[in-house]
């Protein structure tokens, strides 16, 4: 049975004749318990008065600009339930958000909720929302739509951001021309749509599922991270001699020892010396999370595209063990038998194209990691030593790094250290 109730301003502390800056509902609106009805503003704070119960607004008794105190009638609410929706006192108390309340200039201010009735929720603006003037309800509305209130121009009283302002902001964003990369404010010219068949025979080949998934990530990483690539050459003449020797010993057991197993160990060695390379920026972009574990992703080329399984705790494993795990995990990757969990938790990635060829390349960082090592094919080169050219096997390394986190000097120190470690693999035993 329907019942019409008067909803009035609850206890708002010592405030009297408080300015109504916004009326958020109109006659005919259906509201839920805790929906904001009006916004009040004192010289100290802005507060929303939530509805104590669900119902339909019959008549609004106040307008923006009115002055109200505790007990002033806000509106008539017809509830669908004779008993009225319960006024959830604990929830009402929770409506006073602790963080903004803590920012109230007068800490000895009495609590806003006493006894029954819904409490107004206070909001003085959150960090990052800068000087924007908006009620808690509008802030919530904007947050739900992913809009930063600080970016919205307020058209209300004293530059207050209204619901319409937020809606107009979204409309304007949606009306941006296609080709605008959202989120990072990058505007690029639209890609031309060309009918290639006008110039000769063509065939349409859909991208694989992996290509589509990794493509989106690669694109994001490429445009949002300032990449720099540092090149280096490591003298792996001795390492190769040792690898061949090991290879012969382990071939009987079916274990193939490739240069990548050595690289994994050497990279961990370098990461231990330079912890910033085994790290990620946190969500605020203001802190670096240093990882104390050494999980290394390895890019694996599969018929369906690139996948990056992660080898765990590489610091705790020897070359032979790593060679075994590499063969096993890259084999499973090619058979599409890698789980999502096996591709997570990395701190650094190696992309080795050395089995195929190449002299150098610029790998794309596997965000949120901050660096990736590209490896190309080793070749014999004349190296000038002690007054003469000597033939040495040189391995090209290409380290791409996030320049927000790593500076050029650190990057070259890292690659020099890595090259020295590979040149003298006795260091790996240290
Ligand atoms: N220089 C010279 N030879 C190399 C080498 C290098 N840097 N790296 C590997 N080789 C040799 C190996 O010793 C092996 O030689 P043999 O067959 O004579 O013993 C041969 O090349 C093939 O090696 P492999 O590729 O089977 O093994 P791997 O451990 O080097 O690499 C894996 C494993 C999974 C990383 C690799 O197969 C792969 O998929 N690489 C492609 C990664 C990729 O696509 N990256 C691109 C990312 S960006 O798009």
Boltz pocket constraint, residues with backbone or C-beta under 6 A from the ligand:
constraints:
  - pocket:
      binder: B
      contacts: [[A, 257], [A, 258], [A, 259], [A, 260], [A, 261], [A, 298], [A, 299], [A, 300], [A, 301], [A, 302], [A, 306], [A, 326], [A, 330], [A, 351], [A, 352], [A, 353], [A, 354], [A, 355], [A, 356], [A, 363], [A, 364], [A, 375], [A, 376], [A, 377], [A, 378], [A, 395]]
      max_distance: 6.0
